[in-house]
Amino acid sequence: MSFFLQAINEKRKIMVTFFSNEDGHSLKRLCAPFDYGPSNKYKVKSPRYHMYDYTSDSGSHVLSILPGQLKEILLTDEYFNPLDLVTWNNPKWHVQRNWGIVS
């Protein structure tokens, strides 16, 4: 989890490898880390890694995976601007960060 938290704080993109329950195999995605914690979207309130998936080809670009699905997180040399990705008002993050008006 330390690479994920580092990526949030440094606003760095990450390469995530995880097991997809929908596809039944491992996937690799370029993402921007959003948060780590439970989601209101799911009945099971277990903490999840929440990310913006740059490689998603349809629907929502938000990817939320359980820790048991995660295989690897690699920090990249690319940075992201949170203002380009956070499109909702008053985000309520579980992990503290200094992202200006979207913190």
Buried (B, 14 or more C-beta within 10 A) or exposed (E): EEBBBBBBBEBBBBBBBBBEEEEEEEBEBBBBBBBBBBBEEEEEEEBBBBBBBBEEEEEEBBBBBBEEBBEEBEBEEEEBEBEEBBEEEEBEBEBEBEBEEBE
